[in-house]
């Protein structure tokens, strides 16, 4: 369920009176009943990276280095999600949202 607060403005297609549609209209919002895709990424820190952190003398330096390594991985993952959202937004302009493999997630 995706809730769109009224006033946010969406472009709608016309349908017949008895036609199926995925839009509900409430007092305060439009509600789209659509399946939402899930995306996942897996990143790993290698054992050699962990061992190199252990070679640092101070525990504070180890924690700082580990948080820096995690930050790099999180940044890479966030960039992938942002790229995916941009790709899907471009597809939405043409009425078809695809995933990275070209599978149709939503067609309107």
C-alpha positions in Angstrom: 0.0 0.0 0.0 1.4 3.4 -1.0 -0.3 6.4 0.4 -0.2 9.6 -1.5 -1.3 12.7 0.5 -3.9 14.7 -1.4 -2.4 17.8 -3.0 0.7 15.9 -4.0 -0.8 15.5 -7.4 -0.6 12.4 -9.6 -1.5 11.8 -13.2 -4.3 9.3 -13.6 -5.6 7.2 -16.5 -9.3 7.1 -17.2 -11.1 3.7 -16.6 -14.6 2.5 -17.2 -17.1 2.6 -14.3 -16.8 -1.1 -13.7 -13.1 -1.4 -14.6 -10.6 -2.7 -12.1 -8.2 -0.2 -10.6 -5.6 -0.1 -7.9 -6.5 3.3 -6.5 -8.6 4.0 -3.4 -9.8 7.5 -2.5 -10.1 8.5 1.1 -10.7 11.9 2.7 -7.1 12.7 3.1 -5.1 10.5 0.7 -5.1 8.4 -2.5 -4.0 4.9 -1.7 -2.4 2.7 -4.4 -2.7 -1.0 -3.8 0.3 -2.4 -5.5 2.9 -5.0 -4.6 6.2 -3.4 -3.5 9.5 -4.9 -4.6 12.2 -5.7 -2.1 15.9 -5.3 -2.9 18.9 -6.6 -1.0 22.6 -6.2 -1.2 25.3 -8.2 0.6 28.7 -6.8 1.2 31.5 -8.4 3.2 34.6 -7.3 5.0 37.4 -9.8 4.3 39.3 -11.6 7.1 42.5 -10.0 5.9 40.9 -6.6 6.5 39.9 -7.6 10.0 43.4 -8.9 10.7 44.9 -5.7 9.6 42.7 -3.8 12.0 43.9 -6.1 14.9 47.5 -5.0 14.1 46.6 -1.5 15.2 47.9 -0.9 18.8 45.0 1.1 20.2 41.5 -0.2 20.4 40.2 3.2 19.6 42.2 3.2 16.3 40.7 -0.3 15.5 37.2 0.9 16.1 37.8 4.0 13.9 39.3 2.0 11.1 36.4 -0.5 11.2 33.8 2.2 11.2 35.6 3.7 8.2 35.5 0.4 6.3 31.8 -0.1 7.1 31.1 3.5 6.0 32.7 2.7 2.6 30.5 -0.4 2.2 27.3 1.5 3.2 28.1 4.3 0.8 28.5 1.8 -2.1 25.2 0.1 -1.2 23.4 3.5 -0.9 24.7 4.5 -4.3 23.2 1.3 -5.8 19.8 1.9 -4.2 19.8 5.5 -5.4 20.7 4.4 -8.9 17.9 1.8 -8.8 15.4 4.5 -7.7 16.5 6.8 -10.5 16.2 4.0 -13.0 12.7 3.1 -11.8 11.6 6.8 -11.8 12.6 7.1 -15.4 10.6 4.0 -16.2 7.6 5.4 -14.4 7.6 8.4 -16.8 6.9 5.8 -19.6 4.4 3.8 -17.6 6.6 0.7 -16.9 8.8 0.1 -13.9 11.5 -2.5 -14.4 14.1 -4.0 -12.1 17.8 -4.5 -13.0 17.1 -7.7 -14.9 14.3 -6.1 -17.0 11.5 -7.8 -15.1 8.3 -5.7 -15.1 7.5 -4.7 -11.5 4.6 -2.3 -12.3 2.9 -1.6 -15.6 0.3 1.2 -15.9 
